[in-house]
Amino acid sequence: MPDNKVNPTHSKSTGLPRKRFYRARAHSNPLSDSHFPVPLTPAHVDYSLHYPQADSSKKIKFADIGCGFGGLLISLSTLFPETLMIGMELRDKVSEYVKERILSLRVANPGQYQNISVVRTNSMKYIPNHFEKAQLSKMFFLFPDPHFKEKNHRRRVISPFLLDEYAYVLEVGGIIYTITDVEELGEWMKSCLENHPLFEPLTEKELEVDPAVKLLSSATEEGQKVARNDGQTFQAVFRRIARSDQSVVQDVKHVRFVTSDSFGSIYDYSILQS
């Protein structure tokens, strides 16, 4: 645990880490090679490191992809105190900040924030390494990198190809939440989800009663900036649905994991038609 009395990177008054010591670029290139440990399979994820006080039979149910400084995780933790959730962040300084923030909150609030954690990873490459089929009930993609240039659209975290992977790790009825302040990206994400056979949009009534929806524009640093500037946001919230045996659709049926080196692993998976 961090010693707040001697640690210069933490606030003396709150005990929380100070962001100025953990600043990084707004986004990272998800296609570049990064060196960090990656579990060979979901069975190799050590839950005791992330949730030392949690029931060993529980599994992670929520994933915040590109969690930034952890604002959404912190808000979800008290809203769903019995649910294990994890933030996935590629930038090393930012993921370290979230880790220190969670540890400090646990010290300041005994018994709370034991259900959240963070891992430094590339979620565009290693989602199946962390989660089993149908393990997750919620996935969050808040203010992702828009990658404006058309040649860089393949780097977008919502794409037809990646939605196959998300459909694999989401349970039937699980929900994907997306939000951005870039209209073109908002239309892109909505279109990708609308055109995927394993997702359907939530109704307006469902959106109104979902407590997680209310956090999309207010819980994160990016969302708060947009609100301060009176900016507009664009949401797309979709549910994972079951395959239709009456139509030819694609579904992920198998994930094969192969260790590449001591820093991580490479995987491939087969998408089979029904």
C-alpha positions as CSV (number, residue, x, y, z in Angstrom):
1,M,0.0,0.0,0.0
2,P,1.3,3.5,-0.8
3,D,2.5,5.6,2.2
4,N,0.7,8.8,1.7
5,K,2.8,10.7,4.3
6,V,6.0,10.3,2.3
7,N,4.9,9.7,-1.2
8,P,5.3,13.0,-3.1
9,T,3.0,11.8,-5.9
10,H,0.0,11.7,-3.6
11,S,-2.0,14.6,-2.1
12,K,-1.4,15.1,1.6
13,S,-5.0,16.2,2.2
14,T,-6.8,13.4,0.3
15,G,-4.2,10.7,0.1
16,L,-5.1,10.2,-3.6
17,P,-2.5,10.2,-6.4
18,R,-2.0,13.5,-8.2
19,K,-2.6,13.4,-11.9
20,R,0.2,15.8,-12.8
21,F,2.7,13.0,-12.0
22,Y,0.9,10.5,-14.3
23,R,0.1,12.6,-17.4
24,A,0.4,10.9,-20.8
25,R,-0.7,11.5,-24.3
26,A,-4.5,11.5,-24.8
27,H,-4.3,8.2,-26.9
28,S,-1.9,5.5,-27.9
29,N,-1.4,3.6,-31.1
30,P,-3.2,0.3,-30.5
31,L,-1.4,-1.3,-33.4
32,S,2.1,-0.7,-32.0
33,D,3.9,-3.4,-30.0
34,S,4.0,-2.9,-26.2
35,H,5.7,-5.1,-23.7
36,F,3.6,-6.1,-20.8
37,P,2.4,-9.5,-19.4
38,V,-0.6,-11.1,-21.0
39,P,-2.4,-14.1,-19.6
40,L,-2.2,-17.1,-21.9
41,T,-5.9,-17.8,-21.3
42,P,-8.6,-16.4,-19.0
43,A,-7.9,-19.3,-16.6
44,H,-4.4,-17.7,-16.1
45,V,-5.8,-14.4,-14.8
46,D,-4.8,-14.1,-11.1
47,Y,-7.9,-12.7,-9.4
48,S,-6.2,-12.6,-6.0
49,L,-3.9,-9.8,-7.3
50,H,-6.8,-7.7,-8.4
51,Y,-9.5,-8.5,-5.8
52,P,-7.8,-9.8,-2.6
53,Q,-11.1,-9.7,-0.6
54,A,-13.4,-11.0,-3.2
55,D,-15.2,-14.3,-3.2
56,S,-12.9,-16.6,-5.2
57,S,-15.9,-18.0,-7.1
58,K,-16.7,-14.7,-8.6
59,K,-15.6,-13.6,-12.1
60,I,-15.3,-10.1,-13.7
61,K,-18.6,-9.0,-15.2
62,F,-17.9,-5.4,-16.3
63,A,-15.0,-4.2,-18.5
64,D,-14.2,-0.5,-19.1
65,I,-12.2,-0.5,-22.3
66,G,-9.7,2.4,-22.4
67,C,-10.6,3.4,-18.8
68,G,-8.5,6.5,-18.7
69,F,-8.1,7.9,-15.2
70,G,-10.8,5.5,-13.8
71,G,-13.7,7.9,-13.2
72,L,-16.3,5.4,-14.5
73,L,-14.9,2.5,-12.5
74,I,-15.0,4.5,-9.3
75,S,-18.7,5.5,-9.9
76,L,-19.7,2.0,-10.9
77,S,-18.0,0.5,-7.9
78,T,-20.4,1.9,-5.4
79,L,-23.4,1.6,-7.8
80,F,-22.7,-2.2,-8.2
81,P,-20.8,-3.1,-5.0
82,E,-21.2,-6.9,-5.5
83,T,-20.0,-6.9,-9.1
84,L,-16.3,-7.4,-10.1
85,M,-15.2,-5.0,-12.8
86,I,-11.9,-4.0,-14.4
87,G,-10.5,-1.1,-16.4
88,M,-8.3,-1.9,-19.4
89,E,-5.8,0.8,-20.3
90,L,-2.9,0.8,-22.8
91,R,-1.0,3.8,-21.4
92,D,1.4,2.8,-18.6
93,K,1.4,6.0,-16.6
94,V,-2.4,6.2,-16.7
95,S,-2.9,2.6,-15.7
96,E,-0.5,3.1,-12.8
97,Y,-2.4,6.2,-11.7
98,V,-5.7,4.2,-11.7
99,K,-4.0,1.4,-9.7
100,E,-2.7,3.9,-7.1
101,R,-6.1,5.6,-7.0
102,I,-7.9,2.4,-6.2
103,L,-5.4,1.4,-3.5
104,S,-5.7,4.8,-1.9
105,L,-9.5,4.7,-2.0
106,R,-9.5,1.2,-0.3
107,V,-7.3,2.6,2.5
108,A,-9.5,5.6,3.0
109,N,-12.7,3.7,2.8
110,P,-12.3,0.2,4.4
111,G,-14.5,-2.4,2.8
112,Q,-15.2,-0.3,-0.3
113,Y,-13.7,-0.3,-3.8
114,Q,-12.6,-4.0,-3.4
115,N,-14.6,-4.9,-6.6
116,I,-12.6,-2.8,-9.0
117,S,-9.1,-3.1,-10.5
118,V,-7.1,-2.1,-13.6
119,V,-4.8,-3.9,-16.0
120,R,-2.4,-2.5,-18.5
121,T,-3.2,-4.2,-21.8
122,N,-4.1,-3.7,-25.4
123,S,-7.8,-4.6,-25.5
124,M,-7.9,-4.6,-29.3
125,K,-5.5,-7.6,-29.2
126,Y,-6.0,-9.4,-26.0
127,I,-9.7,-9.4,-25.0
128,P,-10.0,-13.2,-25.4
129,N,-7.0,-13.7,-23.2
130,H,-8.7,-12.1,-20.3
131,F,-12.4,-13.2,-20.6
132,E,-14.1,-16.4,-21.3
133,K,-17.0,-16.9,-23.7
134,A,-20.1,-15.1,-22.4
135,Q,-18.4,-14.0,-19.2
136,L,-19.1,-10.2,-19.3
137,S,-22.5,-8.5,-18.8
138,K,-21.3,-5.0,-19.6
139,M,-18.6,-3.4,-21.7
140,F,-18.0,0.4,-21.8
141,F,-16.3,2.4,-24.6
142,L,-16.3,6.0,-23.4
143,F,-14.8,8.7,-25.6
144,P,-12.4,6.5,-27.6
145,D,-9.8,7.8,-30.0
146,P,-11.7,8.9,-33.1
147,H,-8.8,8.2,-35.5
148,F,-10.1,10.8,-38.0
149,K,-8.1,9.8,-41.0
150,E,-9.8,7.2,-43.1
151,K,-6.6,5.1,-43.3
152,N,-6.6,4.9,-39.5
153,H,-10.2,3.7,-39.1
154,R,-8.8,0.2,-38.6
155,R,-7.5,1.4,-35.3
156,R,-10.9,2.3,-34.0
157,V,-11.9,0.3,-31.0
158,I,-15.5,-0.3,-32.4
159,S,-15.4,-2.1,-35.7
160,P,-17.1,-5.0,-37.4
161,F,-14.1,-7.2,-36.8
162,L,-13.8,-6.3,-33.1
163,L,-17.5,-6.6,-32.5
164,D,-17.2,-10.3,-33.2
165,E,-14.8,-10.5,-30.3
166,Y,-17.0,-8.5,-28.0
167,A,-19.9,-10.7,-28.9
168,Y,-17.8,-13.7,-27.9
169,V,-17.1,-12.4,-24.4
170,L,-20.5,-10.9,-23.7
171,E,-23.3,-13.0,-22.4
172,V,-26.7,-13.0,-24.2
173,G,-28.4,-9.9,-22.8
174,G,-25.1,-8.2,-22.1
175,I,-24.8,-4.6,-23.0
176,I,-22.2,-2.5,-24.9
177,Y,-22.2,1.2,-24.0
178,T,-20.5,3.8,-26.3
179,I,-20.3,7.6,-26.2
180,T,-18.2,10.2,-28.0
181,D,-18.3,13.9,-28.6
182,V,-17.3,13.4,-32.3
183,E,-20.4,13.1,-34.4
184,E,-18.8,11.1,-37.2
185,L,-17.4,8.6,-34.8
186,G,-20.7,8.4,-33.1
187,E,-22.4,7.5,-36.4
188,W,-19.6,5.0,-37.2
189,M,-20.0,3.1,-33.9
190,K,-23.8,3.1,-34.1
191,S,-23.7,1.9,-37.7
192,C,-21.2,-0.9,-36.8
193,L,-23.5,-2.1,-34.0
194,E,-26.7,-1.8,-36.1
195,N,-25.2,-3.9,-38.9
196,H,-23.9,-6.6,-36.7
197,P,-26.3,-9.6,-36.4
198,L,-25.6,-10.2,-32.7
199,F,-26.6,-6.8,-31.4
200,E,-29.8,-4.8,-31.1
201,P,-30.3,-1.2,-29.7
202,L,-31.9,-0.6,-26.3
203,T,-35.3,1.1,-26.3
204,E,-35.7,4.6,-25.0
205,K,-37.5,3.3,-22.0
206,E,-34.6,0.9,-21.3
207,L,-32.1,3.7,-21.6
208,E,-34.0,5.8,-19.1
209,V,-34.0,3.2,-16.3
210,D,-30.5,1.9,-16.8
211,P,-28.3,3.5,-14.1
212,A,-25.1,3.0,-16.0
213,V,-26.4,5.2,-18.9
214,K,-26.5,8.2,-16.6
215,L,-22.8,7.9,-15.9
216,L,-21.7,7.8,-19.5
217,S,-21.4,11.6,-19.9
218,S,-20.6,12.6,-16.4
219,A,-18.3,10.0,-14.7
220,T,-15.1,10.5,-16.9
221,E,-12.7,13.3,-17.2
222,E,-13.4,13.6,-20.9
223,G,-17.2,13.7,-20.4
224,Q,-16.8,16.4,-17.8
225,K,-14.7,18.5,-20.2
226,V,-17.4,18.2,-22.9
227,A,-20.0,19.3,-20.3
228,R,-18.0,22.3,-19.2
229,N,-17.7,23.4,-22.9
230,D,-21.4,22.8,-23.5
231,G,-20.5,20.2,-26.1
232,Q,-22.7,17.6,-27.6
233,T,-22.4,13.8,-27.1
234,F,-23.5,10.9,-29.2
235,Q,-24.4,7.6,-27.5
236,A,-25.0,4.1,-28.9
237,V,-26.1,1.4,-26.4
238,F,-26.7,-2.1,-27.7
239,R,-27.7,-5.5,-26.3
240,R,-26.0,-8.8,-27.2
241,I,-28.6,-11.1,-28.6
242,A,-28.7,-14.8,-29.4
243,R,-27.9,-16.2,-32.8
244,S,-30.8,-16.7,-35.1
245,D,-30.9,-20.2,-36.5
246,Q,-33.2,-19.0,-39.3
247,S,-30.6,-16.7,-40.8
248,V,-26.9,-17.1,-41.7
249,V,-25.0,-15.0,-39.2
250,Q,-21.5,-15.1,-37.8
251,D,-20.6,-16.0,-34.3
252,V,-17.3,-16.7,-32.6
253,K,-17.1,-20.4,-31.9
254,H,-13.5,-21.0,-30.9
255,V,-10.5,-19.1,-29.6
256,R,-7.0,-20.6,-29.8
257,F,-4.2,-19.1,-27.7
258,V,-0.6,-19.4,-28.6
259,T,2.3,-18.1,-26.5
260,S,4.6,-16.0,-28.6
261,D,7.2,-14.8,-26.1
262,S,7.8,-13.9,-22.4
263,F,6.0,-10.5,-22.9
264,G,2.7,-11.7,-24.1
265,S,0.8,-14.0,-26.5
266,I,-0.7,-14.1,-29.9
267,Y,-4.2,-15.6,-30.5
268,D,-6.4,-16.3,-33.4
269,Y,-9.9,-17.4,-33.6
270,S,-12.3,-18.9,-36.1
271,I,-15.5,-17.3,-37.1
272,L,-17.9,-19.9,-38.4
273,Q,-21.2,-19.5,-40.1
274,S,-24.2,-21.3,-38.7
